[in-house]
């Protein structure tokens, strides 16, 4: 099974979690600040729900955390070649202008548990496998074709999503800047990636 499912407990990340657990530190200042100061209000405003895994042998330790919300991929606004790439696995009679997706708004793994002795895969990779499987489970109450993420445009984050099968929604930073209304001289702080969940249902 793996470290996360065998030795950790999945639970909502809320005010009680923050009070009962040690401060979460994934090594990224912006993510730490969100999970410490903003995630509860984000949930109250119905903008996203946060969850985490805590360590069974020491429940005060948050191993990893993530936030998800509803989203969509609007293919009608994509460049032609990218639109064809996104919908290539969708039968022509089922094609639409917009497809349901879940957005991973935030995701972080505790610095102390990124790699666990004896595990073949990193904790972050196990977490992504869990999230993907969560949304193709028969108990899922809504249709969800894609997982999307607006990743930090940082080498480590980009490698993580590519390693886990995500593809960039745009072929280049220039193309993404044009789509988001940025000028060529602007800094692109995030990159949009997607994963087609149908690949896991065969």
C-alpha positions as CSV (number, residue, x, y, z in Angstrom):
1,X,0.0,0.0,0.0
2,X,2.5,2.6,1.1
3,X,3.5,4.9,3.9
4,X,0.6,7.3,3.7
5,X,-2.2,4.7,3.7
6,X,-0.5,2.3,6.1
7,X,0.9,4.6,8.7
8,X,-1.0,7.8,8.4
9,X,-4.6,8.9,8.9
10,X,-6.6,11.0,6.4
11,X,-8.5,13.9,7.9
12,X,-10.0,17.3,7.2
13,X,-7.5,20.1,7.8
14,X,-9.4,22.7,9.9
15,X,-9.1,24.8,13.0
16,X,-9.0,21.8,15.3
17,X,-6.1,20.4,13.3
18,X,-4.1,23.6,13.5
19,X,-4.7,23.7,17.3
20,X,-3.9,20.1,18.0
21,X,-0.9,19.6,15.7
22,X,2.6,21.0,15.4
23,X,3.1,23.8,12.9
24,X,3.2,22.5,9.4
25,X,6.4,23.2,7.6
26,X,6.8,22.0,4.0
27,X,9.8,24.3,3.3
28,X,7.8,26.8,1.2
29,X,7.0,30.1,2.9
30,X,3.8,30.8,0.9
31,X,2.4,27.3,1.4
32,X,3.2,27.4,5.1
33,X,1.5,30.7,5.5
34,X,-1.7,29.5,3.7
35,X,-2.1,26.3,5.8
36,X,-1.4,28.2,9.0
37,X,-3.4,31.4,8.4
38,X,-5.7,31.2,5.4
39,X,-7.0,27.7,4.9
40,X,-9.7,27.8,7.5
41,X,-11.2,31.0,6.2
42,X,-10.9,29.7,2.7
43,X,-13.0,26.8,3.7
44,X,-15.6,29.0,5.5
45,X,-16.0,31.0,2.3
46,X,-16.6,27.8,0.4
47,X,-13.6,28.5,-1.9
48,X,-11.8,25.3,-1.2
49,X,-11.6,22.3,1.2
50,X,-8.3,21.3,2.9
51,X,-7.3,17.9,4.0
52,X,-4.2,16.3,5.5
53,X,-2.5,13.1,6.6
54,X,-1.3,12.9,10.2
55,X,1.2,10.4,11.5
56,X,-0.4,7.4,13.3
57,X,2.4,7.0,15.8
58,X,2.4,10.8,16.6
59,X,-0.9,12.4,15.5
60,X,0.5,15.9,16.2
61,X,2.6,15.5,13.1
62,X,1.0,16.7,9.8
63,X,2.7,14.7,7.1
64,X,1.2,16.5,4.1
65,X,-1.7,18.7,3.3
66,X,-3.7,19.8,0.2
67,X,-6.6,22.0,-0.8
68,X,-9.1,21.2,-3.6
69,X,-12.0,23.1,-5.2
70,X,-14.2,22.8,-8.3
71,X,-12.9,24.0,-11.6
72,X,-13.1,23.3,-15.3
73,X,-11.1,23.3,-18.5
74,X,-12.6,25.6,-21.0
75,X,-11.3,24.2,-24.3
76,X,-13.0,26.9,-26.5
77,X,-10.4,29.4,-25.2
78,X,-7.4,27.2,-25.8
79,X,-5.2,27.4,-28.9
80,X,-6.2,24.9,-31.5
81,X,-3.3,22.4,-31.0
82,X,-3.6,22.5,-27.3
83,X,-7.4,22.0,-27.5
84,X,-6.9,18.9,-29.6
85,X,-4.3,17.5,-27.1
86,X,-6.6,18.0,-24.1
87,X,-9.6,16.3,-25.7
88,X,-7.9,13.6,-27.6
89,X,-9.1,10.9,-25.2
90,X,-12.7,12.1,-25.3
91,X,-15.1,10.5,-27.9
92,X,-16.3,13.1,-30.5
93,X,-19.9,12.7,-29.6
94,X,-19.1,13.6,-25.9
95,X,-17.1,16.7,-26.7
96,X,-18.1,20.0,-25.1
97,X,-16.8,23.5,-24.6
98,X,-16.0,23.0,-20.9
99,X,-15.0,19.9,-19.0
100,X,-15.4,19.3,-15.2
101,X,-12.1,19.3,-13.2
102,X,-10.9,19.5,-9.7
103,X,-8.3,22.1,-8.8
104,X,-5.4,21.4,-6.5
105,X,-5.1,24.9,-5.0
106,X,-2.3,24.1,-2.5
107,X,-0.2,21.0,-1.8
108,X,2.7,20.5,0.5
109,X,4.7,17.7,2.2
110,X,6.3,18.1,5.6
111,X,10.1,18.5,5.2
112,X,10.7,15.7,7.6
113,X,8.6,13.1,5.7
114,X,9.3,13.7,2.0
115,X,11.2,10.4,1.8
116,X,10.5,7.6,4.2
117,X,13.0,4.7,4.7
118,X,11.9,1.6,2.9
119,X,9.5,3.3,0.5
120,X,10.0,3.1,-3.2
121,X,8.1,6.3,-3.9
122,X,8.2,9.7,-2.2
123,X,5.4,10.8,0.1
124,X,4.5,13.5,-2.4
125,X,4.1,11.0,-5.2
126,X,1.9,8.8,-2.9
127,X,-0.2,11.8,-2.0
128,X,-0.8,12.6,-5.7
129,X,-1.8,8.9,-6.4
130,X,-4.2,9.2,-3.5
131,X,-5.8,12.4,-4.9
132,X,-6.2,11.0,-8.3
133,X,-7.8,7.8,-7.0
134,X,-10.1,9.8,-4.8
135,X,-11.8,11.4,-7.8
136,X,-12.3,8.2,-9.8
137,X,-13.7,6.3,-6.8
138,X,-17.2,5.0,-7.3
139,X,-18.3,6.9,-4.1
140,X,-17.3,10.2,-5.7
141,X,-20.5,12.3,-5.9
142,X,-19.7,14.3,-9.0
143,X,-18.2,13.9,-12.4
144,X,-14.6,15.0,-12.6
145,X,-12.6,14.4,-15.8
146,X,-9.4,16.3,-15.1
147,X,-7.2,17.3,-12.2
148,X,-5.7,20.7,-12.8
149,X,-3.1,22.7,-10.9
150,X,-1.7,26.2,-11.2
151,X,1.8,25.2,-10.2
152,X,4.4,27.6,-8.9
153,X,6.7,28.3,-11.8
154,X,9.7,26.9,-9.9
155,X,11.9,24.0,-11.1
156,X,11.1,21.7,-8.2
157,X,7.3,22.1,-8.4
158,X,7.3,21.7,-12.2
159,X,9.4,18.5,-12.0
160,X,7.0,17.1,-9.4
161,X,3.9,17.5,-11.6
162,X,5.6,16.3,-14.7
163,X,6.8,13.3,-12.8
164,X,3.3,12.5,-11.8
165,X,1.9,12.5,-15.3
166,X,0.6,16.1,-15.6
167,X,1.0,18.0,-18.8
168,X,1.2,21.8,-19.3
169,X,-2.0,23.3,-20.6
170,X,0.0,25.6,-22.8
171,X,3.0,24.7,-24.9
172,X,5.1,27.6,-23.8
173,X,5.3,30.4,-21.2
174,X,4.7,32.9,-24.0
175,X,1.5,31.2,-25.0
176,X,0.3,31.1,-21.4
177,X,1.2,34.8,-20.9
178,X,-0.9,35.7,-23.9
179,X,-3.8,33.6,-22.6
180,X,-3.7,35.1,-19.1
181,X,-3.3,38.7,-20.4
182,X,0.3,39.2,-19.4
183,X,2.8,41.0,-21.5
184,X,5.9,39.2,-22.7
185,X,8.0,41.1,-20.2
186,X,5.9,40.1,-17.2
187,X,7.0,37.3,-14.9
188,X,4.9,34.2,-15.1
189,X,4.6,33.1,-11.5
190,X,2.6,30.0,-12.1
191,X,2.1,27.4,-14.8
192,X,-1.1,25.6,-15.5
193,X,-1.0,21.7,-15.7
194,X,-3.6,19.1,-16.2
195,X,-4.1,15.3,-15.8
196,X,-6.7,13.3,-17.6
197,X,-8.3,10.9,-15.0
198,X,-9.7,8.7,-17.8
199,X,-6.1,7.2,-18.0
200,X,-6.7,5.5,-14.7
201,X,-10.1,4.0,-15.4
202,X,-9.1,1.4,-18.0
